[in-house]
């Protein structure tokens, strides 16, 4: 069983963790650690409900305001405390937007109360107090930041954001059904439904399956084909469905921990019952994917724009360069998905003209308020907030002028040559709008204002209507997100265009040649997974002898894109033993019209697959690399319910809980590596490039690599090359192709895993577990 107890792990699409070799020793959580972990898991349980743990209620009666109990106490904290006494904090039950200026100020101050607390006791009291008195969204936001960034909290985690707030990830239809369901009468309810279905479907001569289920069928409505309907069903197996279940189903300890949990699941549809249809709707399986959206959320938690890079060690990780490269990579991945559906470039965003693609998220906030929708051909300027719009436009005008001149001249006369390598951080700081921006006279809040303008939120507005663009965990659902961030990425691309292309001498690695590359078949398909949404349950909490009994769990069963494992076989000839770095990318071969895209134009569309250090031997080397080995991707995480049961078993002395880094929060979902593709094969090209290992200094390791990825340690990269190397600069095709580089054509095939249900399903009305057995792991083969 690989169980994660990790601060927050691999974040970047490129931030490979270069960690020291570890021993076989397994770190096991002691009782003090387990007490802290237990507290964190319980304090966010049903966070939108009143706190029900009596010991925490007693603990949270007072915010610690004694300045001697903090390593740092600033003006923001003073203002927060005064606002609390005056009743001016964002009330509980109100929508919280991380990119709403007024909300951000209070959330930052609350984070300071958590982060600068001198000891666990002060921290715990403040957290318990905030759980009772502070807005739910603000509380979770500040707590997540503190758990991530406190050095003394390495190893402690919170449940994932989609487990704490399922409302931000599932449509309102499901949320309402889950919150209203009566679990005490569940068995009778399902029996009545079964009797009705058996009689109706078996005896109704007018029943037409093709019409009834296929007329409006979508891939994400798989439950219609199985005849399950939108009713509740108990899981027929005592474990949730996820792609790495094979690791635990044979574990006797796991079975003993979970045997007393009554598991319920409910089929979930993506939010496609919308009024304003457009071509973006068909991409919902990708843009609304829980893993994709939580990935962006945790990236912006790890490298939050308002945290000082030097104080928090983020500049050691090349914070802003990493952030903008992630933006580029996410846009490239989205573009690949568009191409697989025959769509072209990501639409441009104009602040003064109508935006074609409307969006209705069909989400509901935890307070019951629905999210706003945007109609097709929406005009941002129609809101009339011209002062905010002018500030945003001024920020763009200034950065375009800087890039055009080739020199960054600050207001105090300091000049920065943009041709120098270090200039990349100055440009990236500006684009992220972070506090490290070199020119302090320049307004660095334009990034936040861009989101507020789109969401029709005023500069000093406090009570805000829910809008997906105001929070990291929801904004990637909206097509406008990709157009907005394409505008940011375009600025960075223009800066990179000013750089001199690499020469043949710079790219070549003398004595090393890639002779050939074999690529196994790349196949995508839709599989099923259970997401833990137990926080939605409305039944009574069971407390026995002062101890919470977690005896029920609720899972949302949803279909999502996945791919079968694939691998590369790279044959390399080397004239001597040497240490190298091997990088692998894939990108489109043709545009939406079937035209070959020039390499220089296409370089920004490549998605990084892998990056690793390898020791070449003299002579021929055959290197096999599996998709399971890729450094920045993760499988499904241990769910909230499972994690709590493990922690409590260890807390009671029945289990030795290991600390490891096998399921990092912020790793990119492995299953979303490949675009959906076509049944007949979607043409792509892969690039393999070998460079000499290049590191200027030996990395210093001040973290335990067994359960922490070392955010802010400066030890997160394979080498010190630019992100995206060698595709990070304009390409001179007369100089670019060298023996240590290799292109290979390939295809991505999509397999229709639901085809077996189109012509009649023999186990009608029941979930098909053979589907799960066939398409998850080799455990079942």
C-alpha positions in Angstrom: 0.0 0.0 0.0 1.4 3.3 -1.0 0.0 5.9 1.4 0.9 9.5 1.1 1.8 11.6 4.1 3.5 14.5 2.3 3.7 18.2 2.6 3.0 18.9 -1.1 5.1 17.2 -3.7 6.0 17.5 -7.3 4.4 20.7 -8.7 5.8 21.7 -12.0 5.2 20.2 -15.4 9.0 20.5 -15.4 10.0 20.6 -11.8 11.6 17.2 -11.5 12.7 16.4 -8.0 16.5 15.8 -7.9 16.7 14.2 -4.5 19.6 12.4 -2.8 19.7 8.7 -2.7 17.7 7.4 0.2 18.2 4.4 2.3 15.8 1.5 2.7 14.7 2.9 6.0 11.0 3.7 6.2 10.0 6.6 8.3 7.0 5.8 10.5 4.7 8.3 12.0 4.9 8.6 15.8 2.0 9.4 18.1 2.7 13.1 18.2 2.6 13.3 14.4 -0.6 11.2 14.3 -2.3 13.6 16.8 -1.5 16.5 14.4 -2.6 14.6 11.4 -5.8 13.5 13.0 -6.6 17.1 13.9 -6.1 18.3 10.4 -8.3 15.6 8.9 -11.1 16.3 11.4 -11.0 20.1 11.4 -12.1 20.2 7.7 -14.7 17.5 8.0 -18.0 18.9 6.7 -16.3 22.3 6.9 -19.5 24.2 5.9 -21.3 22.8 8.9 -20.9 23.9 12.5 -17.9 22.3 14.2 -19.0 19.2 16.0 -15.9 18.1 17.8 -16.3 19.1 21.4 -12.5 19.3 22.2 -11.9 21.6 19.3 -14.9 23.8 20.2 -13.4 24.4 23.6 -10.0 25.0 22.1 -11.3 27.5 19.6 -13.0 30.1 21.8 -10.3 32.7 21.4 -7.8 33.8 18.8 -4.3 34.0 20.2 -3.4 37.7 19.8 -0.4 37.8 22.1 2.4 39.0 19.8 5.0 37.1 21.8 3.5 33.8 20.5 4.5 34.6 16.9 7.8 34.7 15.1 6.5 37.7 13.2 3.5 40.0 13.8 2.6 42.6 11.2 0.1 45.3 10.4 -2.1 42.8 8.4 -2.6 40.7 11.5 -3.5 43.8 13.5 -6.0 44.8 10.9 -7.5 41.3 10.8 -8.0 41.3 14.6 -9.6 44.7 14.6 -11.9 43.6 11.8 -12.9 40.6 13.8 -13.8 42.7 16.9 -15.8 45.1 14.7 -17.7 42.2 12.9 -16.1 43.2 9.6 -14.7 39.8 8.6 -16.2 38.1 5.5 -19.2 36.3 7.1 -19.5 32.5 7.2 -21.7 31.3 4.4 -20.6 34.0 1.9 -18.8 33.1 -1.3 -15.0 33.4 -1.0 -12.9 34.4 -4.0 -9.1 34.0 -3.7 -8.7 36.7 -6.4 -11.2 39.2 -4.9 -9.0 42.0 -3.5 -11.0 42.5 -0.3 -11.1 38.7 0.4 -7.5 38.3 -0.4 -6.4 40.8 2.3 -8.2 39.0 5.0 -7.1 35.6 3.9 -3.5 36.7 3.8 -3.7 38.0 7.3 -5.3 34.8 8.5 -2.5 32.8 6.8 0.0 34.9 8.8 -1.7 33.9 12.1 -1.3 30.3 11.1 2.2 30.5 9.5 3.9 32.6 12.1 2.5 30.8 15.2 5.6 29.8 17.3 4.4 26.4 18.2 1.8 23.7 17.4 -0.4 24.7 20.4 -0.8 28.3 19.2 -1.4 27.1 15.6 -4.0 24.6 16.7 -5.9 27.1 18.8 -6.0 29.6 15.9 -7.1 27.0 13.5 -9.9 25.8 15.8 -11.0 29.4 16.3 -11.0 30.1 12.6 -13.0 27.0 11.9 -15.7 28.4 14.1 -15.6 32.1 13.3 -14.1 32.6 9.9 -15.6 32.2 6.4 -15.4 28.6 5.3 -13.6 29.2 2.0 -11.2 31.7 3.5 -10.4 29.2 6.3 -9.5 26.3 4.0 -7.5 28.6 1.7 -5.3 30.0 4.6 -5.0 26.6 6.3 -3.9 25.0 3.0 -1.2 27.6 2.5 0.1 27.2 6.0 0.3 23.4 5.9 2.2 23.6 2.7 4.7 26.3 3.6 5.6 25.7 7.3 8.9 23.9 7.4 7.9 22.2 10.7 4.8 20.7 9.1 6.6 18.5 6.5 4.7 15.3 6.2 1.3 16.7 7.3 -1.4 16.9 4.7 -5.0 17.9 4.3 -7.6 16.1 2.1 -7.5 17.2 -1.5 -9.5 20.3 -2.3 -12.2 18.4 -4.2 -12.7 16.3 -1.1 -13.0 19.3 1.2 -15.3 21.2 -1.2 -16.9 18.8 -3.7 -19.2 21.7 -4.6 -16.4 23.3 -6.7 -16.0 20.2 -8.8 -19.4 18.5 -9.3 -22.6 19.9 -10.8 -25.4 21.2 -8.7 -27.7 18.4 -9.6 -25.5 15.9 -7.9 -24.7 18.2 -5.0 -28.4 18.7 -4.1 -29.1 15.0 -4.5 -26.2 14.1 -2.2 -27.1 16.6 0.5 -30.8 15.6 0.5 -30.4 11.9 0.5 -31.7 10.0 3.5 -29.1 7.3 4.3 -31.2 5.7 7.0 -33.9 4.6 4.5 -31.5 3.9 1.7 -32.0 0.1 1.7 -35.8 0.3 1.5 -35.6 2.9 -1.2 -33.3 0.9 -3.5 -35.5 -2.2 -3.0 -38.6 -0.3 -4.2 -36.7 1.0 -7.2 -35.4 -2.5 -8.0 -38.9 -4.0 -7.9 -40.2 -1.1 -10.1 -37.5 -1.5 -12.7 -37.7 -5.3 -12.8 -41.5 -5.1 -13.5 -41.4 -2.1 -15.8 -38.5 -3.0 -18.0 -39.3 -6.7 -18.3 -43.0 -6.3 -19.0 -43.2 -3.0 -20.9 -43.6 -4.0 -24.6 -43.3 -0.4 -25.6 -39.9 0.1 -24.1 -37.3 1.1 -26.6 -33.8 1.1 -25.3 -32.1 2.7 -28.3 -34.4 5.7 -28.1 -34.7 6.0 -24.4 -31.0 5.8 -23.6 -29.2 6.8 -26.8 -31.0 9.9 -28.0 -29.1 12.3 -25.8 -26.2 10.0 -24.8 -22.9 11.4 -23.8 -19.8 9.5 -22.8 -20.0 10.9 -19.3 -23.5 9.5 -19.0 -22.3 5.9 -18.9 -24.8 4.9 -16.3 -27.6 5.3 -18.8 -26.2 2.5 -20.9 -26.0 0.2 -17.8 -29.6 1.0 -16.9 -28.7 2.3 -13.5 -30.5 5.6 -13.7 -29.8 8.4 -11.3 -30.6 6.4 -8.1 -28.4 5.4 -5.2 -26.7 2.1 -5.1 -24.4 0.6 -2.5 -21.0 -0.4 -3.7 -20.9 -4.1 -4.3 -17.2 -4.2 -3.2 -15.8 -2.7 0.0 -13.3 -0.5 -1.8 -13.6 2.6 -4.0 -12.8 2.4 -7.7 -9.5 4.0 -8.7 -6.7 3.1 -11.0 -4.3 1.9 -8.4 -6.9 -0.1 -6.4 -4.9 -3.3 -7.2 -2.3 -2.1 -4.7 -4.7 -2.4 -1.8 -7.5 -4.9 -2.5 -5.2 -7.8 -1.5 -4.0 -6.1 1.7 -5.5 -7.7 4.8 -4.9 -4.6 6.9 -6.7 -2.5 4.4 -9.7 -4.9 4.4 -9.8 -4.8 8.2 -9.7 -1.0 8.3 -12.5 -0.6 5.8 -14.8 -3.5 6.6 -17.0 -1.4 9.0 -17.5 1.4 6.5 -20.8 1.5 4.7 -19.9 2.8 1.2 -22.4 4.5 -1.0 -21.9 5.7 -4.5 -23.8 7.8 -7.0 -23.3 8.2 -10.8 -22.2 11.6 -11.8 -22.8 13.4 -15.1 -20.6 16.2 -16.4 -22.4 19.5 -16.6 -23.5 19.4 -20.2 -27.2 20.2 -19.8 -26.5 23.8 -20.6 -28.6 26.4 -22.4 -25.8 28.0 -24.4 -24.0 25.3 -26.4 -20.8 25.9 -28.3 -17.9 23.8 -29.4 -16.1 24.0 -26.1 -18.9 21.9 -24.5 -17.5 18.7 -26.0 -14.2 19.3 -24.1 -15.8 19.2 -20.7 -14.3 15.8 -19.9 -11.0 17.5 -20.0 -11.6 21.0 -18.7 -13.8 19.9 -15.9 -11.5 17.0 -14.8 -11.0 17.1 -11.0 -7.3 16.2 -11.3 -6.6 18.9 -13.8 -8.3 21.6 -11.8 -6.8 20.6 -8.5 -3.3 20.5 -10.2 -3.7 24.2 -11.1 -5.0 25.0 -7.6 -2.0 23.4 -5.8 0.5 25.0 -8.2 -0.9 28.4 -7.1 -0.8 27.4 -3.5 2.8 26.3 -3.7 3.9 29.4 -5.6 1.3 32.0 -4.5 1.9 35.3 -6.1 1.7 37.3 -2.8 4.4 35.3 -1.0 7.8 36.9 -0.9 10.1 34.7 -2.9 13.2 35.2 -0.7 11.4 34.8 2.6 9.7 31.6 1.6 12.5 30.2 -0.5 10.4 30.2 -3.7 13.0 32.0 -5.8 15.3 29.0 -5.3 12.8 27.1 -7.2 12.7 29.7 -10.0 9.1 30.4 -8.9 7.8 32.8 -11.6 9.6 31.0 -14.5 8.1 27.7 -13.3 4.7 29.3 -13.1 4.7 30.8 -16.6 6.1 27.5 -18.1 3.2 25.7 -16.5 0.8 28.1 -18.1 2.4 27.4 -21.5 2.3 23.7 -21.0 -1.4 23.7 -19.9 -2.3 25.7 -23.0 -0.3 23.3 -25.2 -2.2 20.4 -23.6 -5.5 22.1 -24.1 -4.6 22.9 -27.8 -3.8 19.2 -28.3 -7.2 18.3 -27.0 -8.9 20.8 -29.3 -7.0 19.4 -32.3 -8.2 15.9 -31.5 -11.8 17.3 -32.0 -10.9 19.1 -35.2 -10.8 22.6 -33.5 -8.0 25.0 -34.2 -6.1 27.7 -32.2 -7.3 28.8 -28.8 -9.6 31.8 -29.4 -8.1 35.3 -28.8 -9.4 37.4 -25.9 -10.1 41.1 -26.6 -11.0 43.4 -23.7 -13.1 45.5 -26.2 -14.8 42.9 -28.4 -17.3 40.1 -27.8 -16.0 36.8 -26.6 -17.7 34.0 -28.6 -17.8 31.2 -26.1 -20.3 31.4 -23.3 -20.2 29.1 -20.3 -22.6 27.8 -17.7 -20.7 25.9 -15.0 -23.8 24.5 -13.3 -22.0 24.8 -10.0 -23.4 25.7 -6.6 -21.4 27.3 -3.8 -21.4 25.6 -0.4 -23.9 28.4 0.7 -26.4 27.3 -1.9 -25.9 30.2 -4.2 -25.5 29.3 -7.9 -22.5 30.3 -10.0 -23.1 32.9 -12.7 -23.0 32.0 -16.3 -21.8 33.8 -19.3 -23.8 34.0 -22.6 -22.2 33.5 -26.0 -20.7 36.6 -27.5 -20.1 38.2 -24.1 -18.6 41.7 -24.0 -16.3 42.4 -21.0 -16.4 46.2 -21.5 -20.2 46.2 -21.2 -19.7 46.1 -17.4 -18.4 49.7 -17.6 -15.6 49.3 -15.1 -13.3 51.4 -17.2 -10.9 52.3 -14.4 -10.0 48.7 -13.8 -9.9 48.0 -17.5 -7.5 50.9 -18.0 -5.1 49.6 -15.3 -5.0 46.2 -17.0 -4.4 47.7 -20.4 -1.7 49.9 -19.0 0.1 46.9 -17.5 0.0 45.1 -20.9 1.2 48.3 -22.7 4.1 48.7 -20.4 5.3 45.0 -20.7 4.9 45.1 -24.5 7.0 48.3 -24.5 9.7 46.7 -22.4 10.0 43.7 -24.7 10.0 45.8 -27.8 12.9 47.9 -26.5 14.9 44.9 -25.4 15.7 46.7 -22.1 13.8 46.7 -18.9 14.1 50.3 -17.6 12.6 50.8 -14.1 11.2 54.0 -12.9 14.4 54.7 -10.9 16.5 54.4 -14.0 17.9 50.9 -13.5 18.4 49.0 -16.8 18.0 45.3 -17.3 19.2 43.7 -20.5 16.5 41.3 -21.7 19.1 39.2 -23.6 20.7 38.1 -20.3 19.5 34.8 -18.9 18.4 36.2 -15.5 16.0 38.5 -17.3 13.5 35.7 -17.7 12.7 36.0 -14.0 11.9 39.7 -14.3 9.5 39.1 -17.1 7.9 36.1 -15.4 7.5 38.0 -12.1 5.6 40.7 -14.0 3.3 38.2 -15.8 2.5 36.4 -12.6 1.9 39.8 -10.9 3.8 38.6 -7.8 5.4 40.6 -5.1 8.9 40.0 -6.3 8.4 42.3 -9.3 11.6 44.3 -9.7 10.0 47.7 -10.3 8.1 48.4 -7.2 6.5 51.5 -8.6 4.6 49.5 -11.2 1.2 48.3 -10.2 1.6 44.6 -9.6 -2.1 43.8 -8.9 -3.1 43.7 -12.6 -3.3 39.9 -12.5 -5.9 40.0 -9.8 -7.8 42.8 -11.5 -8.0 40.8 -14.7 -10.0 38.1 -13.0 -12.1 40.6 -11.1 -13.1 42.5 -14.2 -14.2 39.3 -16.0 -16.2 38.3 -13.0 -17.8 41.7 -12.8 -16.4 42.3 -9.3 -15.8 45.9 -8.1 -12.5 47.1 -6.7 -13.7 47.3 -3.1 -16.6 44.8 -3.3 -17.0 42.5 -0.3 -20.1 40.4 -0.9 -19.5 38.7 -4.3 -21.7 36.6 -6.6 -19.9 33.2 -7.2 -17.9 33.1 -10.4 -15.5 30.3 -11.5 -12.8 32.7 -12.6 -12.2 34.0 -9.0 -10.8 30.8 -7.7 -8.0 28.6 -8.9 -9.8 25.3 -8.4 -12.7 26.3 -10.7 -11.3 28.7 -13.3 -10.0 26.1 -15.7 -13.5 24.9 -16.4 -14.2 28.1 -18.4 -13.0 28.4 -22.0 -12.3 32.1 -21.3 -9.5 30.9 -18.9 -7.5 29.6 -21.8 -8.0 32.7 -23.8 -7.0 35.0 -20.9 -3.9 32.9 -20.1 -3.0 32.7 -23.8 -2.8 36.5 -23.7 -0.3 36.2 -20.8 1.6 33.4 -22.5 1.8 35.4 -25.7 3.7 38.2 -23.9 6.2 35.6 -22.7 6.5 34.1 -26.2 7.3 37.5 -27.6 10.0 37.9 -25.0 11.4 34.5 -26.0 11.3 35.5 -29.7 13.9 38.2 -28.9 16.4 35.6 -27.8 19.1 34.3 -30.2 18.4 30.7 -31.6 20.6 28.0 -30.3 23.5 27.2 -32.6 24.5 23.6 -33.7 27.5 23.8 -31.4 25.3 24.7 -28.4 22.8 21.9 -29.1 25.2 19.1 -30.1 26.7 16.6 -27.7 29.8 15.3 -29.4 30.2 11.5 -29.4 26.5 10.9 -28.6 23.9 9.9 -31.3 20.4 8.6 -31.0 20.3 5.8 -33.5 16.6 4.9 -33.2 13.5 5.2 -31.0 10.7 2.6 -30.7 7.4 3.8 -29.4 4.7 1.4 -28.2 1.1 1.9 -29.2 -0.5 4.9 -27.4 -4.1 4.2 -26.6 -6.7 6.3 -24.7 -10.0 5.3 -23.3 -12.6 6.3 -20.8 -12.5 4.6 -17.4 -14.4 5.1 -14.1 -13.3 6.3 -10.7 -14.8 7.0 -7.3 -14.2 10.5 -5.8 -14.7 10.8 -2.1 -17.5 13.3 -1.4 -18.2 12.2 2.1 -18.2 15.9 3.2 -21.6 16.2 1.5 -23.3 13.6 3.7 -26.1 15.0 5.9 -26.5 12.2 8.4 -25.7 12.5 12.1 -22.1 12.3 13.2 -21.5 9.3 15.5 -19.4 10.0 18.6 -18.5 7.1 20.9 -16.6 7.7 24.1 -15.5 11.0 22.7 -14.2 9.5 19.5 -15.6 10.2 16.0 -16.8 7.0 14.3 -16.3 7.3 10.5 -18.7 4.5 9.5 -20.2 5.9 6.2 -18.6 7.1 3.0 -20.0 8.6 -0.1 -18.4 8.4 -3.5 -19.2 10.0 -6.8 -18.6 7.6 -9.6 -17.5 9.4 -12.8 -16.1 8.6 -16.1 -12.8 10.3 -17.2 -10.1 10.1 -19.8 -7.2 7.7 -19.3 -4.5 6.0 -21.3 -3.0 2.6 -21.3 0.7 2.4 -20.3 3.1 3.0 -23.1 6.9 3.0 -23.3 9.9 4.2 -25.3 13.0 2.2 -26.3 15.8 4.7 -27.1 19.0 3.3 -28.6 21.9 5.6 -28.0 25.5 5.3 -29.2 28.1 7.0 -26.9 31.9 7.2 -27.4 32.5 7.2 -23.6 30.7 6.9 -20.3 29.0 10.1 -19.4 26.1 11.6 -17.4 23.3 13.1 -19.5 19.8 14.4 -19.3 17.2 13.0 -21.6 14.1 15.0 -22.4 11.0 13.8 -24.3 8.1 15.9 -25.7 5.1 15.3 -28.0 3.3 17.7 -30.1 0.9 18.0 -33.1 2.0 17.0 -36.6 -0.7 18.9 -38.5 -3.1 21.8 -37.8 -6.9 21.4 -37.9 -6.8 21.6 -41.7 -4.3 18.9 -42.1 -1.4 21.2 -42.9 2.0 20.5 -41.5 3.0 23.1 -38.9 6.5 24.5 -39.2 8.8 23.5 -36.4 9.5 27.1 -35.3 5.8 27.8 -35.1 5.0 24.5 -33.5 7.6 24.6 -30.7 5.1 26.3 -28.4 2.6 23.4 -28.8 4.8 20.6 -27.5 3.9 19.0 -24.2 6.7 17.7 -22.0 6.5 14.0 -21.2 9.6 13.2 -19.3 13.0 14.5 -18.2 15.6 12.3 -16.4 19.3 11.8 -15.7 21.0 8.8 -17.2 24.5 7.4 -17.0 25.5 6.4 -20.6 28.0 3.6 -21.0 30.6 3.6 -23.8 29.1 1.8 -26.9 25.4 1.1 -27.5 22.8 1.9 -24.8 19.2 0.7 -25.0 17.1 2.8 -22.6 13.5 1.7 -21.9 11.3 4.3 -20.3 7.7 3.6 -19.3 4.9 6.1 -18.9 4.7 4.8 -15.3 8.2 6.2 -14.8 7.5 9.8 -15.8 8.7 12.1 -13.0 5.9 14.6 -12.7 2.8 12.5 -13.0 0.8 10.8 -10.3 -1.9 8.1 -10.1 -5.1 8.4 -8.0 -4.6 9.4 -4.4 -5.7 7.5 -1.3 -9.2 8.9 -0.6 -10.2 11.0 2.5 -12.1 8.1 4.1 -9.3 5.6 3.6 -6.7 8.1 4.8 -8.7 8.8 8.0 -9.1 5.1 8.7 -5.4 4.5 8.3 -4.5 7.3 10.5 -6.9 6.2 13.2 -5.6 2.6 13.0 -2.1 3.9 13.6 -3.4 6.3 16.3 -4.8 3.3 18.1 -1.6 1.4 17.8 -2.9 -1.2 15.2 -0.8 0.0 12.3 2.6 1.5 11.6 1.9 4.4 9.3 4.7 4.9 6.8 5.6 8.4 5.5 6.3 8.5 1.8 5.9 10.6 -1.3 4.2 8.2 -3.6 0.9 10.2 -4.0 1.8 13.9 -4.1 -1.1 16.4 -4.0 0.1 18.5 -6.9 1.5 16.0 -9.3 -0.1 16.2 -12.8 -2.6 13.4 -13.4 -0.9 10.6 -15.3 -4.1 9.7 -17.1 -4.2 13.1 -18.8 -0.8 12.9 -20.5 -2.2 12.1 -23.9 -4.9 13.9 -25.9 -8.0 11.8 -26.5 -7.0 11.0 -30.1 -9.0 9.2 -32.8 -10.2 5.7 -33.4 -8.1 5.6 -36.5 -5.1 7.3 -35.0 -4.4 10.9 -34.2 -1.0 11.9 -35.8 1.6 13.4 -33.4 5.3 13.7 -33.4 7.7 13.0 -30.5 11.0 14.7 -29.8 13.8 13.1 -27.9 16.8 15.2 -26.9 20.0 14.3 -25.0 22.0 17.1 -23.4 25.1 16.9 -21.1 24.3 17.0 -17.4 24.7 20.6 -16.3 24.6 21.7 -12.8 26.6 24.6 -11.5 26.7 23.6 -7.8 25.9 20.6 -5.8 22.4 20.9 -4.4 22.0 21.4 -0.6 19.2 19.2 0.8 17.5 20.5 3.9 14.4 18.3 3.7 13.6 14.6 4.2 13.2 13.3 0.7 11.2 10.3 1.9 8.1 12.4 2.5 8.7 15.9 1.2 9.6 17.3 -2.2 11.4 20.3 -0.7 9.4 23.2 -1.9 11.6 26.3 -1.6 14.7 24.1 -1.1 16.2 24.9 -4.5 16.7 21.2 -5.1 13.8 20.5 -7.4 15.3 20.3 -10.9 17.3 17.8 -12.9 19.7 20.5 -14.2 19.8 24.3 -14.6 18.7 24.4 -18.2 15.7 26.7 -19.1 12.3 25.1 -18.8 11.3 23.6 -22.2 14.8 23.4 -23.4 15.7 23.2 -26.3 12.3 24.4 -27.5 12.4 27.5 -25.4 14.0 29.7 -28.1 13.2 30.5 -31.8 14.4 27.6 -34.0 16.8 27.9 -36.9 16.1 24.7 -38.7 19.5 24.8 -40.4 21.1 24.7 -37.0 18.6 22.7 -34.9 18.9 19.1 -36.0 21.8 17.4 -34.3 22.7 13.7 -33.8 21.7 13.7 -30.2 18.1 14.7 -31.2 15.5 12.5 -32.7 12.0 13.0 -34.1 9.6 10.1 -34.5 6.0 10.1 -35.9 3.3 8.3 -33.9 -0.4 8.1 -33.5 -2.8 8.3 -30.5 -5.7 5.8 -30.8 -8.9 6.1 -28.9 -10.7 2.9 -27.8 -14.4 3.1 -27.3 -14.9 1.2 -24.0 -18.6 1.7 -24.0 -19.3 0.1 -27.3 -20.1 -3.2 -25.6 -23.3 -1.6 -24.1 -24.8 -0.2 -27.3 -26.5 -3.3 -28.4 -27.9 -4.5 -25.1 -26.3 -5.0 -21.7 -27.0 -8.4 -20.1 -26.6 -7.2 -16.5 -29.1 -4.4 -17.1 -29.7 -2.2 -14.0 -26.5 -3.2 -12.3 -23.0 -1.7 -12.5 -20.6 -3.7 -14.7 -17.6 -4.6 -12.6 -16.1 -6.6 -15.4 -15.6 -3.2 -17.1 -13.5 -2.1 -14.2 -11.6 -5.3 -14.1 -10.7 -5.2 -17.7 -9.6 -1.5 -18.0 -7.8 -0.7 -14.8 -4.7 -2.7 -13.7 -3.0 -5.9 -14.4 -4.1 -7.1 -11.0 -7.2 -8.5 -12.7 -5.5 -10.1 -15.6 
